[in-house]
Structure formats: structure tokens, C-alpha cells
Amino acid sequence: MYAMSVGAASPIPATAALLARERGGGRPYVSLLGSRAHTFFTDGARELFDCAGQGRVDVFFLSGGQIDGAGNINLVSIGDYARPKARFPGSFGSAYLYYVVPKVILFRVEHSRRTLVPKVDFVSAPGGSADHVFRPGGPIALVTSLCLFAFDRQHRRFRLQSVHPGHSVDEVIENTGFAFDQPAYIPVTPAPSTETLRLMRSRVAPMLAEVYPQFAQSVFGATACAR
């Protein structure tokens, strides 16, 4: 079984996961936290953690108020911990899932120097671990509104993989607070095909609307339906 799980407040990763399932003829298995129609769990987040620990969740999506160049994420606060400038929802199970899920995809819609920082103010979940620590999981990529980064686990650094259509490498550099590696040639991220757009609008969006009705309505004009 190949399984993808999507946590709360993640409409774009949920769209990607459901699209992958539609294109794969029902595989991979997809679980959306908060969904009754699109989940293979019967006990919510508690079962998610159990399955992840057993090696039964292959892909998970994580984000943070801050993400740094070492793949660390911050879901707690900005500034001094005792007197923070801002507070986030909290770490929940991010640190645990970051360790045990083999492929964690980071995402951040706002690509700016305040979100992609040299060093996070609080480490909710570390991108890397000491060499003697057994860790089967961790980040493999970071997707933003500007580009796609791949993550090198050995060197604990991001590498620019592609730049989205309409954006440039210079724009990525200007808006990224951490240093990253660049290959000699950086391609443009492929735009979705006509068939992909058709699947997203006709099949994925109505399913997505069960958990994210406002997102589905505003982006696709879709309302919820049962699968």
C-alpha cells in the first residue's frame, strides 16, 4: 500500500494528493484530516500517528510560519519565546511525523524573507538529525509560490530544482532568506496539462469541497459531493 496523508489547513497539498489518486486509478491511498469521505483512518490523528510509526504512511505534507535552509520548521512563535511578537497554532505532531514519514514535502504559499529565513526562531521539527540518530523520515522538497526546492538530506541544504512559470531565479534569490544550491541549468516547472486541469476541475474540486469548501468554491467554483 502506498499512502499519502494530508493534515489540517492544507488545501493545495490536498488538491495534489487527490489529483495523484485520480490519475493513478485509485492509488495511492489518500487520507485528508477532517474528511469522512476521503480517508483510510477510522480514528483520526491518533491512527495517523500509529500508522506513520508502523511505516504505513509514505508521504506527508508540512508547513510552518518559518522554514529555514536546514529544513527546520517553526509552528510556535516569532521572536523571544517568553515575549513573542506572534504565535502560531503549535507543533502538534509535526516533530514526530517529520522523523518517521519517509517523504515529507514542505510547502509555503508566501515565498518571502520573513517566511523562508536563515534560522527559525523556534524549532518545532528539525530538518536533520545527528548521524547516530536513527531517522527513516524527513524532508525531500519545498514547494512555494515561486519555485520548487529539493532537499539534500546528507548536506542538510536546499537545491533549487525549478522555477514556476512567470517567475525568475533572481526573484527567488531576492525573496529567500536562506542560502541554497543552484545547478548550472534551472528549468521552468511544467505547467499543468489540459487533461490535468480537467481532472482538477471536474473530479478533484468537488471532493476537495468537503473539507475546504471556501477554497474549492473560490478557486474552482465547486461544491461538495460524495465519492
Buried (B, 14 or more C-beta within 10 A) or exposed (E): EEBBBBBEEBBBBBBBBBBBBBEEEEEBBBBBBBBEEBBBBEEEBEBBBEBBBEEBBBBBBBBBBBBBBBBBBBBBBBEEEEEBEEEBEEBBBBBBBBBBBBBBBBBBEEBBEEBBBEEBBBBBBBBBBEEEEEBEBBBBBBBBBBBBBBBBBEEBBBBBBBBBEEBBEEBBEEBBBBEBEEEEEBEEBEEEEEEBEEBBBEBBBBBBBBBBBEBBBEBBEBEBEEE
